[in-house]
Amino acid sequence: MKESGGKKHIVFWAEIFLLVFYMAVMLYIFFAVLHFHLLPNFATGMAFEILGFCFLAILLLGNTISKPIKNGYFIPLVITTAGYTILLNLLNVLAAVFMPVVFFLLHFVLLFVFCLVFIPMYLLGKQ
C-alpha cells in the first residue's frame, strides 16, 4: 500500500515538473526568441496560452488527484490536447501575420472545436 502511494507521489511531482518545464520553455520562446510581447496580439495570445496550459494541467493532474480516466479515453484525450497545444502555439508564432480580430476569432474557433471533443470525452472517461 505504501509503495503505491509513493509511486503516486513520484508521478504527481513528475507531472508538476513537466508542466512547469513546458511553461518555462514556452515563455522563453515567446519572450526571448520571438519577442511576442511586442506584438499587438500579445494579450490575446497569452490568455489562450494560459487556457491551453490549464487544459493540459487538468488532463495530466486530474488523473493523479481524482479518479483515473479509462485508458480508452485517456489516449485520445492526450492526442487531442497535444494537437490543440501545437495548433495554439503555431497560431501564437504566426501572430504578426493576423489582424487582432482575426487572431482572436481563430483562437475562439480552435478552442470551441477542442472543447467539443475534450469535454464529452473527459466526462465519459471519468464514469
C-alpha positions in Angstrom: 0.0 0.0 0.0 2.8 2.4 0.9 4.6 1.6 -2.3 1.6 2.5 -4.4 1.2 5.8 -2.5 4.9 6.5 -3.0 4.7 5.9 -6.7 1.6 8.2 -6.9 3.6 11.0 -5.3 6.5 10.4 -7.7 4.2 10.6 -10.7 2.5 13.7 -9.3 5.7 15.6 -8.9 7.0 14.4 -12.3 3.8 15.8 -13.8 4.3 19.1 -12.0 7.9 19.3 -13.1 6.9 18.6 -16.8 4.1 21.2 -16.7 6.5 23.8 -15.2 9.2 22.9 -17.7 6.7 23.2 -20.6 5.5 26.6 -19.4 9.1 27.8 -19.0 10.1 26.7 -22.5 7.0 28.4 -24.0 7.7 31.6 -22.1 11.3 31.6 -23.2 10.4 31.1 -26.8 7.7 33.8 -26.7 9.7 36.4 -24.9 13.4 35.7 -25.7 13.2 34.2 -29.2 10.1 35.6 -30.8 9.7 38.9 -28.8 6.0 38.1 -28.7 5.4 40.8 -26.1 6.0 43.5 -28.7 3.1 42.3 -30.9 -0.4 43.8 -30.7 -1.9 40.3 -30.3 0.2 39.6 -27.1 -2.7 39.8 -24.6 -5.0 37.5 -26.6 -2.2 35.0 -27.3 -1.1 34.8 -23.7 -4.7 34.4 -22.4 -5.3 31.5 -24.8 -1.9 30.0 -24.0 -2.8 30.0 -20.3 -6.1 28.4 -21.1 -4.4 25.7 -23.0 -2.0 25.2 -20.2 -4.9 24.8 -17.8 -6.5 22.1 -20.0 -3.2 20.3 -20.1 -2.8 20.5 -16.3 -6.4 19.3 -15.8 -5.8 16.3 -18.1 -2.5 15.3 -16.5 -3.1 16.2 -12.9 -6.7 15.1 -12.9 -5.7 11.5 -13.5 -3.4 11.6 -10.4 -5.6 13.6 -8.0 -9.0 12.2 -8.6 -10.5 9.1 -10.2 -8.4 8.0 -13.2 -9.7 8.3 -16.7 -10.1 5.0 -18.6 -7.3 4.2 -21.0 -9.7 4.1 -23.9 -10.5 7.8 -23.3 -7.2 9.0 -21.9 -5.0 8.2 -25.0 -7.3 10.1 -27.4 -7.6 13.0 -24.9 -3.8 13.3 -24.7 -3.5 13.2 -28.5 -6.3 15.9 -28.8 -4.7 18.1 -26.2 -1.3 17.8 -27.8 -2.8 18.7 -31.2 -4.6 21.7 -29.6 -1.4 22.8 -27.9 0.6 22.5 -31.1 -2.0 24.5 -33.1 -2.3 27.1 -30.3 1.5 27.6 -30.3 1.5 27.8 -34.1 -1.1 30.5 -34.1 0.8 32.4 -31.5 4.0 32.1 -33.5 2.1 33.5 -36.6 0.6 36.3 -34.5 2.3 39.0 -36.5 0.5 37.9 -39.7 -3.1 38.2 -38.4 -5.1 41.2 -37.6 -6.1 41.3 -33.9 -9.8 40.5 -34.6 -8.9 37.5 -36.9 -6.4 36.3 -34.4 -9.0 36.4 -31.6 -11.6 34.6 -33.8 -9.2 31.9 -34.8 -8.3 31.2 -31.2 -12.0 31.0 -30.3 -12.8 28.7 -33.1 -9.9 26.4 -32.2 -11.0 26.5 -28.5 -14.6 25.7 -29.4 -13.6 22.7 -31.6 -11.3 21.5 -28.9 -14.0 21.8 -26.2 -16.4 19.9 -28.4 -14.1 16.9 -28.4 -12.4 17.3 -24.9 -15.3 17.8 -22.5 -17.6 14.9 -23.5 -14.6 12.5 -23.8 -13.3 13.6 -20.4 -16.7 13.2 -18.7 -17.3 9.8 -20.3 -13.8 8.7 -19.3 -14.5 9.6 -15.6 -17.6 7.4 -15.4 
